[in-house]
Amino acid sequence: MTFFAEIETLLYDVSRVFLAPVMLLIAAALAYALAMLGAFLVEAWQRRRGLRTPALSAYAAGTPDGPPPASDDLELWIMKRLEWLRIVSRTAPMLGLIATMIPMGPALLALGTGDGAAVGRNMVAAFSAVILALLAASICFFILTIRRRWLLQDLRRIERQRQGAA
């Protein structure tokens, strides 16, 4: 075996180690996206009915013994609130690509030996992973976009109330 063949084998073996953790991360991203979708739907229903005091308003009120947070602090609170939605919407497609590419090697090797069943197994794993990762990213991106608008509307209302009170 040549030096480069040994490196290729090592890289292949190392990449196969990452398949299970990447699949688990995709499953976690999908579970997170579905949980956030449920929370988003409840929040949308409450906002539409006027049953909800926005969380930003509660944070903006501050504590009874301290001053209310400044606008910069409110913006930071918004960024923290949206952080995980943004992370999942950006990283899930990358994880899906990784989970697609890792099984493609064994699928191509099986194709070369004429083992159609192994090709099928690997292709199903590859495409299932990317579909679920893209679904999680899409859900999170949708929620991120709408929730960002809601929070910025809340921030604008708070700042106008503060200007009116001053």
C-alpha positions in Angstrom: 0.0 0.0 0.0 1.3 3.4 -0.9 1.6 6.3 1.5 -1.4 8.1 -0.1 -3.5 5.0 -0.1 -2.9 4.8 3.7 -3.9 8.4 4.1 -7.1 7.9 2.1 -8.0 4.9 4.2 -7.3 6.8 7.4 -9.4 9.7 6.2 -12.2 7.4 5.3 -12.1 5.6 8.7 -12.1 8.9 10.5 -15.0 10.3 8.5 -17.1 7.2 9.3 -16.6 7.9 13.0 -18.5 11.2 12.6 -21.6 9.7 11.0 -23.4 8.7 14.2 -22.7 12.1 16.0 -23.8 14.0 12.9 -27.0 11.9 12.7 -27.7 12.6 16.4 -27.2 16.3 15.9 -29.6 16.3 13.0 -32.2 14.4 15.1 -31.6 17.0 17.9 -32.0 19.9 15.4 -35.3 18.4 14.2 -36.6 17.9 17.7 -35.6 21.5 18.6 -37.3 22.8 15.4 -40.5 20.9 16.2 -40.5 22.1 19.8 -39.9 25.7 18.7 -42.7 25.4 16.1 -45.1 24.4 18.8 -44.0 27.3 21.0 -44.2 29.6 18.0 -47.8 28.5 17.1 -48.9 29.1 20.7 -47.3 32.5 20.8 -48.8 33.4 17.4 -52.3 32.4 18.7 -51.8 34.4 21.9 -50.5 37.5 20.1 -53.5 37.4 17.7 -55.9 37.1 20.6 -54.1 39.7 22.7 -53.7 37.2 25.5 -49.9 37.6 25.8 -47.8 40.2 27.4 -44.6 40.2 25.3 -41.6 38.8 27.1 -39.6 41.8 26.0 -42.0 44.1 27.7 -41.7 42.1 31.0 -37.9 42.3 30.7 -38.0 46.0 29.8 -40.0 46.8 32.9 -36.9 45.7 34.9 -36.9 44.8 38.6 -38.7 46.9 41.2 -35.4 47.8 42.9 -33.4 48.6 39.8 -33.6 50.8 36.7 -35.1 49.4 33.5 -32.7 48.1 31.0 -31.4 50.4 28.3 -32.2 49.9 24.6 -28.9 48.3 24.0 -29.7 45.7 26.7 -33.0 45.1 25.1 -31.4 44.5 21.7 -28.9 42.1 23.3 -31.8 40.3 25.0 -33.4 39.9 21.5 -30.2 38.5 20.0 -29.9 36.0 22.8 -33.5 35.0 22.4 -33.0 34.3 18.7 -29.5 32.8 18.9 -30.4 29.1 18.8 -32.9 29.5 16.0 -30.2 31.2 14.0 -27.6 28.6 14.8 -29.8 25.7 13.9 -31.1 27.3 10.7 -27.5 27.9 9.6 -25.8 24.7 10.7 -28.5 22.1 10.0 -27.9 22.2 6.2 -24.2 21.7 6.8 -24.8 18.7 9.0 -27.1 17.4 6.3 -24.4 17.7 3.7 -21.9 15.9 6.0 -24.5 13.1 6.7 -25.0 12.8 2.9 -21.4 12.7 1.9 -20.2 10.1 4.5 -22.5 7.3 3.3 -21.7 8.1 -0.4 -18.3 6.6 -0.1 -19.5 3.1 0.9 -22.4 3.5 -1.6 -19.9 4.1 -4.4 -17.7 1.2 -3.2 -20.8 -1.1 -3.2 -21.7 0.1 -6.7 -18.3 -0.9 -7.9 -18.8 -4.4 -6.5 -22.3 -4.7 -7.8 -23.9 -4.9 -4.3 -27.2 -3.1 -5.0 -28.6 -3.6 -1.5 -25.6 -1.8 0.1 -26.0 1.0 -2.4 -29.6 1.4 -1.5 -29.0 1.3 2.3 -26.3 4.0 2.1 -28.3 6.2 -0.3 -31.4 6.0 2.0 -29.4 7.1 5.0 -27.7 9.9 3.0 -30.9 11.3 1.6 -33.0 10.9 4.8 -30.4 12.8 6.7 -30.3 15.7 4.3 -34.1 15.9 4.1 -34.5 16.0 7.9 -31.7 18.6 8.2 -33.2 20.9 5.6 -36.6 20.5 7.2 -35.2 21.5 10.6 -33.4 24.5 9.0 -36.5 25.6 7.2 -38.7 25.5 10.2 -36.1 27.4 12.3 -35.5 30.0 9.6 -39.3 30.6 9.3 -39.7 31.0 13.0 -36.6 33.2 13.3 -37.8 35.6 10.6 -41.3 36.1 12.1 -40.1 36.2 15.7 -37.4 38.8 14.9 -40.1 41.0 13.4 -42.3 40.5 16.5 -39.5 41.4 18.8 -38.4 44.4 16.9 -42.1 45.6 16.8 -42.2 45.2 20.6 -38.9 47.0 21.0 -40.2 49.9 18.9 -43.3 50.1 21.0 -41.3 50.1 24.2 -38.9 52.9 22.9 -41.9 55.0 21.8 -43.5 54.6 25.3 -40.2 55.6 26.9 -40.0 58.7 24.7 -43.6 59.6 25.4 -43.0 59.3 29.2 -39.8 61.4 29.0 
